């Protein structure tokens, strides 16, 4: 049966690996706290209603700029549609979700009601936004196996230990830096810059620096899969 009063909203699941400087890296998601009913006090994904005169990608970029003052993303793509007739109270509202990635160590200025939260420890979430975060996390994990999407989470130049920490946080399991280097170099995903990092306080040999070969999303091996050890 058709729904003549169906609305459409766009919602962004924006991830960033945070805590690299504290040796406690974790994948975080950007959330804002609702000040009004319904679900007052719970945390939501940034987004809002699709205007009649805009497409989905324009709408999600506008929503991120207006709602949480986030204008620079290294990667943004449409993910899924959530269409349960009872997903929100009132008018039936279909939601299109997007995956957005912010590289480390970028520190965008956020409004007071907006914060980064560890994906492993989400606060009380509004409506069906928690499953949306889980779906986006699963898609990111999959894409880290067969694409170069890591460029959107990493600094422009990095030591392999830093890249390993970023992959560990995003995948939620430990990867070996040497194996990661071998896989990504074989696929021509990363390349050496020819420079080294500054020596730390403990001295020792400076680490070689790498960069992603491209800062544009591409499939590198459609049948590849990074898997947990054991």
Phi and psi restraints in degrees (value plus and minus 20) as a CYANA .aco file:
   2 UNK   PHI     -89.8   -49.8
   2 UNK   PSI     130.5   170.5
   3 UNK   PHI    -131.2   -91.2
   3 UNK   PSI      86.7   126.7
   4 UNK   PHI     -93.4   -53.4
   4 UNK   PSI     -37.2     2.8
   5 UNK   PHI    -134.9   -94.9
   5 UNK   PSI       8.9    48.9
   6 UNK   PHI     -91.5   -51.5
   6 UNK   PSI     114.6   154.6
   7 UNK   PHI    -126.1   -86.1
   7 UNK   PSI     146.5   186.5
   8 UNK   PHI    -155.5  -115.5
   8 UNK   PSI     110.3   150.3
   9 UNK   PHI    -145.9  -105.9
   9 UNK   PSI     137.9   177.9
  10 UNK   PHI    -136.2   -96.2
  10 UNK   PSI     118.5   158.5
  11 UNK   PHI    -153.4  -113.4
  11 UNK   PSI     118.3   158.3
  12 UNK   PHI    -132.2   -92.2
  12 UNK   PSI     106.8   146.8
  13 UNK   PHI    -117.8   -77.8
  13 UNK   PSI      81.7   121.7
  14 UNK   PHI    -124.8   -84.8
  14 UNK   PSI     100.8   140.8
  15 UNK   PHI    -129.2   -89.2
  15 UNK   PSI     129.6   169.6
  16 UNK   PHI    -170.1  -130.1
  16 UNK   PSI     119.9   159.9
  17 UNK   PHI    -103.6   -63.6
  17 UNK   PSI      98.6   138.6
  18 UNK   PHI    -139.0   -99.0
  18 UNK   PSI     139.0   179.0
  19 UNK   PHI      70.8   110.8
  19 UNK   PSI      -7.4    32.6
  20 UNK   PHI     -82.2   -42.2
  20 UNK   PSI     -53.6   -13.6
  21 UNK   PHI     -95.2   -55.2
  21 UNK   PSI     -35.7     4.3
  22 UNK   PHI    -125.6   -85.6
  22 UNK   PSI     -14.0    26.0
  23 UNK   PHI      44.6    84.6
  23 UNK   PSI      -0.3    39.7
  24 UNK   PHI    -148.7  -108.7
  24 UNK   PSI      40.0    80.0
  25 UNK   PHI     -86.1   -46.1
  25 UNK   PSI     120.6   160.6
  26 UNK   PHI    -169.8  -129.8
  26 UNK   PSI     125.1   165.1
  27 UNK   PHI     -95.0   -55.0
  27 UNK   PSI     104.5   144.5
  28 UNK   PHI    -135.5   -95.5
  28 UNK   PSI     134.3   174.3
  29 UNK   PHI    -142.3  -102.3
  29 UNK   PSI     124.4   164.4
  30 UNK   PHI    -107.1   -67.1
  30 UNK   PSI     103.6   143.6
  31 UNK   PHI    -154.0  -114.0
  31 UNK   PSI     131.8   171.8
  32 UNK   PHI    -142.5  -102.5
  32 UNK   PSI     127.3   167.3
  33 UNK   PHI    -111.9   -71.9
  33 UNK   PSI     108.5   148.5
  34 UNK   PHI     -92.5   -52.5
  34 UNK   PSI     111.7   151.7
  35 UNK   PHI    -118.8   -78.8
  35 UNK   PSI     -31.5     8.5
  36 UNK   PHI    -148.7  -108.7
  36 UNK   PSI     140.0   180.0
  37 UNK   PHI     -91.9   -51.9
  37 UNK   PSI     135.2   175.2
  38 UNK   PHI     -97.0   -57.0
  38 UNK   PSI     139.3   179.3
  39 UNK   PHI      44.6    84.6
  39 UNK   PSI      15.6    55.6
  40 UNK   PHI     -76.8   -36.8
  40 UNK   PSI     116.3   156.3
  41 UNK   PHI      69.0   109.0
  41 UNK   PSI     -37.5     2.5
  42 UNK   PHI    -102.7   -62.7
  42 UNK   PSI     148.1   188.1
  43 UNK   PHI    -124.6   -84.6
  43 UNK   PSI     120.2   160.2
  44 UNK   PHI    -148.2  -108.2
  44 UNK   PSI     138.3   178.3
  45 UNK   PHI     -95.0   -55.0
  45 UNK   PSI     122.7   162.7
  46 UNK   PHI     -86.7   -46.7
  46 UNK   PSI     122.2   162.2
  47 UNK   PHI     138.3   178.3
  47 UNK   PSI    -187.6  -147.6
  48 UNK   PHI     153.1   193.1
  48 UNK   PSI    -190.0  -150.0
  49 UNK   PHI     -87.4   -47.4
  49 UNK   PSI     122.1   162.1
  50 UNK   PHI     -97.0   -57.0
  50 UNK   PSI     103.7   143.7
  51 UNK   PHI     -94.8   -54.8
  51 UNK   PSI     135.5   175.5
  52 UNK   PHI     -83.3   -43.3
  52 UNK   PSI     -46.6    -6.6
  53 UNK   PHI    -125.0   -85.0
  53 UNK   PSI      -0.6    39.4
  54 UNK   PHI    -154.0  -114.0
  54 UNK   PSI     133.8   173.8
  55 UNK   PHI    -108.3   -68.3
  55 UNK   PSI     155.7   195.7
  56 UNK   PHI     -84.6   -44.6
  56 UNK   PSI     -66.6   -26.6
  57 UNK   PHI     -86.4   -46.4
  57 UNK   PSI     -57.8   -17.8
  58 UNK   PHI     -85.3   -45.3
  58 UNK   PSI     -58.8   -18.8
  59 UNK   PHI     -85.7   -45.7
  59 UNK   PSI     -65.9   -25.9
  60 UNK   PHI     -87.2   -47.2
  60 UNK   PSI     -55.3   -15.3
  61 UNK   PHI     -85.9   -45.9
  61 UNK   PSI     -60.7   -20.7
  62 UNK   PHI     -84.2   -44.2
  62 UNK   PSI     -64.7   -24.7
  63 UNK   PHI     -81.5   -41.5
  63 UNK   PSI     -62.7   -22.7
  64 UNK   PHI     -84.6   -44.6
  64 UNK   PSI     -58.2   -18.2
  65 UNK   PHI     -89.8   -49.8
  65 UNK   PSI     -62.7   -22.7
  66 UNK   PHI     -98.9   -58.9
  66 UNK   PSI     -60.1   -20.1
  67 UNK   PHI    -104.5   -64.5
  67 UNK   PSI     -61.6   -21.6
  68 UNK   PHI    -147.5  -107.5
  68 UNK   PSI      -9.2    30.8
  69 UNK   PHI      36.6    76.6
  69 UNK   PSI      16.9    56.9
  70 UNK   PHI    -127.2   -87.2
  70 UNK   PSI      94.4   134.4
  71 UNK   PHI    -137.5   -97.5
  71 UNK   PSI     -38.1     1.9
  72 UNK   PHI    -136.4   -96.4
  72 UNK   PSI      93.4   133.4
  73 UNK   PHI    -142.5  -102.5
  73 UNK   PSI     120.0   160.0
  74 UNK   PHI     -98.7   -58.7
  74 UNK   PSI     -41.9    -1.9
  75 UNK   PHI    -175.5  -135.5
  75 UNK   PSI     119.6   159.6
  76 UNK   PHI    -168.2  -128.2
  76 UNK   PSI     106.2   146.2
  77 UNK   PHI    -168.5  -128.5
  77 UNK   PSI     131.3   171.3
  78 UNK   PHI     -94.7   -54.7
  78 UNK   PSI     120.5   160.5
  79 UNK   PHI    -130.5   -90.5
  79 UNK   PSI     -89.1   -49.1
  80 UNK   PHI    -169.7  -129.7
  80 UNK   PSI     147.9   187.9
  81 UNK   PHI    -136.1   -96.1
  81 UNK   PSI     109.9   149.9
  82 UNK   PHI    -129.7   -89.7
  82 UNK   PSI      98.9   138.9
  83 UNK   PHI    -151.5  -111.5
  83 UNK   PSI      -3.2    36.8
  84 UNK   PHI     -75.8   -35.8
  84 UNK   PSI     108.2   148.2
  85 UNK   PHI     -79.5   -39.5
  85 UNK   PSI     -41.5    -1.5
  86 UNK   PHI    -130.3   -90.3
  86 UNK   PSI       1.1    41.1
  87 UNK   PHI     -88.0   -48.0
  87 UNK   PSI     -47.9    -7.9
  88 UNK   PHI    -156.7  -116.7
  88 UNK   PSI     132.3   172.3
  89 UNK   PHI     -90.5   -50.5
  89 UNK   PSI     137.8   177.8
  90 UNK   PHI      64.9   104.9
  90 UNK   PSI    -163.7  -123.7
  91 UNK   PHI     -76.4   -36.4
  91 UNK   PSI     115.4   155.4
  92 UNK   PHI     -79.7   -39.7
  92 UNK   PSI     109.1   149.1
  93 UNK   PHI    -149.9  -109.9
  93 UNK   PSI      99.7   139.7
  94 UNK   PHI    -108.8   -68.8
  94 UNK   PSI     117.0   157.0
  95 UNK   PHI    -135.3   -95.3
  95 UNK   PSI     108.9   148.9
  96 UNK   PHI    -121.0   -81.0
  96 UNK   PSI     105.0   145.0
  97 UNK   PHI    -122.3   -82.3
  97 UNK   PSI     130.5   170.5
  98 UNK   PHI    -148.0  -108.0
  98 UNK   PSI     127.7   167.7
  99 UNK   PHI    -120.2   -80.2
  99 UNK   PSI     103.0   143.0
 100 UNK   PHI    -141.5  -101.5
 100 UNK   PSI     123.0   163.0
 101 UNK   PHI    -147.3  -107.3
 101 UNK   PSI     114.4   154.4
 102 UNK   PHI    -134.7   -94.7
 102 UNK   PSI     106.7   146.7
 103 UNK   PHI     -94.0   -54.0
 103 UNK   PSI     134.6   174.6
 104 UNK   PHI    -104.7   -64.7
 104 UNK   PSI     127.4   167.4
 105 UNK   PHI    -121.9   -81.9
 105 UNK   PSI      18.1    58.1
 106 UNK   PHI     -75.2   -35.2
 106 UNK   PSI     119.6   159.6
 107 UNK   PHI    -149.0  -109.0
 107 UNK   PSI      55.8    95.8
 108 UNK   PHI     -82.6   -42.6
 108 UNK   PSI     122.7   162.7
 109 UNK   PHI     -94.3   -54.3
 109 UNK   PSI     109.9   149.9
 110 UNK   PHI    -137.5   -97.5
 110 UNK   PSI     132.0   172.0
 111 UNK   PHI     -85.2   -45.2
 111 UNK   PSI     143.5   183.5
 112 UNK   PHI     -81.5   -41.5
 112 UNK   PSI     -48.0    -8.0
 113 UNK   PHI    -110.9   -70.9
 113 UNK   PSI     -10.7    29.3
 114 UNK   PHI    -142.5  -102.5
 114 UNK   PSI     114.7   154.7
 115 UNK   PHI    -166.0  -126.0
 115 UNK   PSI     139.2   179.2
 116 UNK   PHI    -106.2   -66.2
 116 UNK   PSI     116.0   156.0
 117 UNK   PHI    -148.8  -108.8
 117 UNK   PSI     117.2   157.2
 118 UNK   PHI     -79.0   -39.0
 118 UNK   PSI     113.8   153.8
 119 UNK   PHI     -82.8   -42.8
 119 UNK   PSI     -49.3    -9.3
 120 UNK   PHI     -97.2   -57.2
 120 UNK   PSI     -27.2    12.8
 121 UNK   PHI    -165.0  -125.0
 121 UNK   PSI      45.3    85.3
 122 UNK   PHI     -92.3   -52.3
 122 UNK   PSI     125.3   165.3
 123 UNK   PHI     -95.9   -55.9
 123 UNK   PSI     156.6   196.6
 124 UNK   PHI     -77.5   -37.5
 124 UNK   PSI     103.2   143.2
 125 UNK   PHI    -124.9   -84.9
 125 UNK   PSI     126.3   166.3
 126 UNK   PHI    -100.0   -60.0
 126 UNK   PSI     128.6   168.6
 127 UNK   PHI      29.6    69.6
 127 UNK   PSI    -149.3  -109.3
 128 UNK   PHI    -127.0   -87.0
 128 UNK   PSI       8.6    48.6
 129 UNK   PHI     -94.0   -54.0
 129 UNK   PSI     -48.8    -8.8
 130 UNK   PHI     -83.4   -43.4
 130 UNK   PSI     -66.8   -26.8
 131 UNK   PHI     -80.7   -40.7
 131 UNK   PSI     -50.3   -10.3
 132 UNK   PHI     -85.6   -45.6
 132 UNK   PSI     -60.6   -20.6
 133 UNK   PHI     -84.0   -44.0
 133 UNK   PSI     -63.8   -23.8
 134 UNK   PHI     -82.0   -42.0
 134 UNK   PSI     -63.1   -23.1
 135 UNK   PHI     -82.5   -42.5
 135 UNK   PSI     -64.2   -24.2
 136 UNK   PHI     -84.5   -44.5
 136 UNK   PSI     -60.5   -20.5
 137 UNK   PHI     -81.0   -41.0
 137 UNK   PSI     -64.7   -24.7
 138 UNK   PHI     -82.4   -42.4
 138 UNK   PSI     -58.9   -18.9
 139 UNK   PHI     -87.5   -47.5
 139 UNK   PSI     -59.6   -19.6
 140 UNK   PHI     -82.7   -42.7
 140 UNK   PSI     -65.0   -25.0
 141 UNK   PHI     -78.0   -38.0
 141 UNK   PSI     -65.2   -25.2
 142 UNK   PHI     -83.1   -43.1
 142 UNK   PSI     -63.7   -23.7
 143 UNK   PHI     -88.6   -48.6
 143 UNK   PSI     -47.3    -7.3
 144 UNK   PHI     -84.6   -44.6
 144 UNK   PSI     -42.7    -2.7
 145 UNK   PHI     -97.8   -57.8
 145 UNK   PSI     -61.6   -21.6
 146 UNK   PHI    -140.2  -100.2
 146 UNK   PSI     -12.7    27.3
 147 UNK   PHI    -153.5  -113.5
 147 UNK   PSI     159.5   199.5
 148 UNK   PHI    -118.5   -78.5
 148 UNK   PSI       5.4    45.4
 149 UNK   PHI     -82.2   -42.2
 149 UNK   PSI     -34.2     5.8
 150 UNK   PHI     -77.3   -37.3
 150 UNK   PSI     -43.0    -3.0
 151 UNK   PHI     -78.9   -38.9
 151 UNK   PSI     -48.9    -8.9
 152 UNK   PHI    -102.5   -62.5
 152 UNK   PSI     -25.3    14.7
 153 UNK   PHI    -130.5   -90.5
 153 UNK   PSI     -38.0     2.0
 154 UNK   PHI    -119.1   -79.1
 154 UNK   PSI     138.2   178.2
 155 UNK   PHI     -83.9   -43.9
 155 UNK   PSI     148.5   188.5
 156 UNK   PHI     -84.6   -44.6
 156 UNK   PSI     -56.5   -16.5
 157 UNK   PHI    -148.9  -108.9
 157 UNK   PSI     124.5   164.5
 158 UNK   PHI    -177.7  -137.7
 158 UNK   PSI     132.2   172.2
 159 UNK   PHI    -101.7   -61.7
 159 UNK   PSI     135.9   175.9
 160 UNK   PHI     -79.9   -39.9
 160 UNK   PSI     -53.3   -13.3
 161 UNK   PHI     -83.0   -43.0
 161 UNK   PSI     -56.1   -16.1
 162 UNK   PHI     -87.9   -47.9
 162 UNK   PSI     -64.3   -24.3
 163 UNK   PHI     -82.9   -42.9
 163 UNK   PSI     -60.0   -20.0
 164 UNK   PHI     -79.1   -39.1
 164 UNK   PSI     -64.1   -24.1
 165 UNK   PHI     -83.3   -43.3
 165 UNK   PSI     -57.1   -17.1
 166 UNK   PHI     -86.4   -46.4
 166 UNK   PSI     -65.4   -25.4
 167 UNK   PHI     -85.4   -45.4
 167 UNK   PSI     -61.0   -21.0
 168 UNK   PHI     -76.1   -36.1
 168 UNK   PSI     -66.6   -26.6
 169 UNK   PHI     -86.6   -46.6
 169 UNK   PSI     -62.6   -22.6
 170 UNK   PHI     -91.5   -51.5
 170 UNK   PSI     -59.1   -19.1
 171 UNK   PHI    -102.5   -62.5
 171 UNK   PSI     -42.2    -2.2
 172 UNK   PHI      47.8    87.8
 172 UNK   PSI      10.4    50.4
 173 UNK   PHI    -176.7  -136.7
 173 UNK   PSI     145.3   185.3
 174 UNK   PHI    -103.4   -63.4
 174 UNK   PSI     114.7   154.7
 175 UNK   PHI    -138.6   -98.6
 175 UNK   PSI     132.4   172.4
 176 UNK   PHI    -106.2   -66.2
 176 UNK   PSI     109.7   149.7
 177 UNK   PHI     -81.5   -41.5
 177 UNK   PSI     -59.3   -19.3
 178 UNK   PHI     -86.4   -46.4
 178 UNK   PSI     -63.4   -23.4
 179 UNK   PHI     -86.2   -46.2
 179 UNK   PSI     -59.6   -19.6
 180 UNK   PHI     -82.1   -42.1
 180 UNK   PSI     -64.2   -24.2
 181 UNK   PHI     -79.3   -39.3
 181 UNK   PSI     -65.5   -25.5
 182 UNK   PHI     -82.1   -42.1
 182 UNK   PSI     -64.2   -24.2
 183 UNK   PHI     -85.7   -45.7
 183 UNK   PSI     -67.0   -27.0
 184 UNK   PHI     -92.8   -52.8
 184 UNK   PSI     -54.0   -14.0
 185 UNK   PHI     -90.1   -50.1
 185 UNK   PSI     -57.8   -17.8
 186 UNK   PHI     -82.7   -42.7
 186 UNK   PSI     -54.3   -14.3
 187 UNK   PHI    -107.7   -67.7
 187 UNK   PSI     -17.4    22.6
 188 UNK   PHI      39.5    79.5
 188 UNK   PSI      17.3    57.3
 189 UNK   PHI    -107.3   -67.3
 189 UNK   PSI     -59.2   -19.2
 190 UNK   PHI    -141.6  -101.6
 190 UNK   PSI     137.8   177.8
 191 UNK   PHI    -165.0  -125.0
 191 UNK   PSI     133.3   173.3
 192 UNK   PHI     -92.6   -52.6
 192 UNK   PSI     123.6   163.6
 193 UNK   PHI    -107.2   -67.2
 193 UNK   PSI     -37.6     2.4
 194 UNK   PHI      67.0   107.0
 194 UNK   PSI     -16.6    23.4
 195 UNK   PHI    -139.3   -99.3
 195 UNK   PSI     152.1   192.1
 196 UNK   PHI    -147.4  -107.4
 196 UNK   PSI     139.8   179.8
 197 UNK   PHI     -94.8   -54.8
 197 UNK   PSI     139.7   179.7
 198 UNK   PHI     -85.5   -45.5
 198 UNK   PSI     124.3   164.3
 199 UNK   PHI     -87.7   -47.7
 199 UNK   PSI     120.7   160.7
 200 UNK   PHI     -99.6   -59.6
 200 UNK   PSI    -197.5  -157.5
 201 UNK   PHI     -83.2   -43.2
 201 UNK   PSI     -48.9    -8.9
 202 UNK   PHI    -101.2   -61.2
 202 UNK   PSI     -23.0    17.0
 203 UNK   PHI      55.9    95.9
 203 UNK   PSI    -167.3  -127.3
 204 UNK   PHI      69.2   109.2
 204 UNK   PSI     155.1   195.1
 205 UNK   PHI     -91.4   -51.4
 205 UNK   PSI     107.9   147.9
 206 UNK   PHI     -83.4   -43.4
 206 UNK   PSI     121.9   161.9
 207 UNK   PHI     -96.9   -56.9
 207 UNK   PSI     120.3   160.3
 208 UNK   PHI     -86.9   -46.9
 208 UNK   PSI     124.8   164.8
 209 UNK   PHI    -122.0   -82.0
 209 UNK   PSI     125.8   165.8
 210 UNK   PHI    -146.0  -106.0
 210 UNK   PSI     147.4   187.4
 211 UNK   PHI    -164.8  -124.8
 211 UNK   PSI     140.9   180.9
 212 UNK   PHI     -96.1   -56.1
 212 UNK   PSI     117.9   157.9
 213 UNK   PHI     -81.8   -41.8
 213 UNK   PSI     -55.8   -15.8
 214 UNK   PHI    -152.1  -112.1
 214 UNK   PSI     130.8   170.8
 215 UNK   PHI    -131.7   -91.7
 215 UNK   PSI      10.3    50.3
 216 UNK   PHI    -146.4  -106.4
 216 UNK   PSI     115.2   155.2
 217 UNK   PHI     -82.0   -42.0
 217 UNK   PSI     113.2   153.2
 218 UNK   PHI    -174.0  -134.0
 218 UNK   PSI     131.9   171.9
 219 UNK   PHI     -98.7   -58.7
 219 UNK   PSI     110.3   150.3
 220 UNK   PHI    -124.4   -84.4
 220 UNK   PSI     -52.4   -12.4
 221 UNK   PHI    -180.7  -140.7
 221 UNK   PSI      77.8   117.8
 222 UNK   PHI     -84.9   -44.9
 222 UNK   PSI     -35.7     4.3
 223 UNK   PHI    -125.4   -85.4
 223 UNK   PSI     -16.4    23.6
 224 UNK   PHI     -99.8   -59.8
 224 UNK   PSI     135.6   175.6
 225 UNK   PHI    -172.4  -132.4
 225 UNK   PSI     103.1   143.1
 226 UNK   PHI    -101.6   -61.6
 226 UNK   PSI     112.3   152.3
 227 UNK   PHI    -146.9  -106.9
 227 UNK   PSI     131.6   171.6
 228 UNK   PHI     -82.1   -42.1
 228 UNK   PSI     132.4   172.4
 229 UNK   PHI     -86.9   -46.9
 229 UNK   PSI     133.6   173.6
